[in-house]
């Protein structure tokens, strides 16, 4: 009779079930933004430049007891910065009268999105399916060197890409102001 009694789901399982639709929506939105033409937002790159460094610091704090894992995060971060620079070189930038637009490299965007989704899916399987009786917390995320490396890769990419977008926007706006000043003087 005891084998037929269902256990109540743990709080971490309930949290995951509540957050799963939000995570799915954000992954879909990120995927769409990484592969198509989009208007350059004045705010979005700055949000990226604020959030990702904070997340990196929090992960470093969570993994501080195992400094060897921080090397995985740093390696991923360095590779991500290089990918971001490469991605900026492959991006099509379009200053138009309607606004500033850019089209990221679709292959790189798809590859990074799939890597992110695959790693999160595997990590969730690893935590919840492989060890269903063990209680899990946010520290579990920082215990996996591979997860830290993938997050570092994505963080480095997004940070360097956001810096490149901000720099491009400043260059375009500066050139526009200079043209307007020349036209006023003429």
Number of C-alpha atoms within 10 A of each C-alpha: 4 5 5 6 7 7 6 8 10 14 11 14 15 12 11 15 11 11 11 12 11 12 12 12 11 12 16 12 11 13 18 16 16 20 17 14 18 16 15 19 14 12 9 13 19 15 11 18 17 12 12 18 14 12 14 19 11 13 21 19 13 17 22 13 11 13 10 11 21 22 14 21 27 19 18 24 26 18 20 26 22 17 21 25 18 16 21 23 13 14 16 13 19 16 15 8 6 7 10 18 16 17 19 21 19 19 12 17 19 15 13 20 20 14 15 18 14 12 16 16 12 14 18 14 13 12 18 17 11 11 11 14 10 10 13 16 10 10 12 14 20 23 16 14 18 17 22 26 23 23 27 27 27 24 27 28 26 21 23 25 26 20 19 18 21 18 12 16 19 12 12 14 14 12 12 12 12 12 12 12 11 10 9 8 7 6
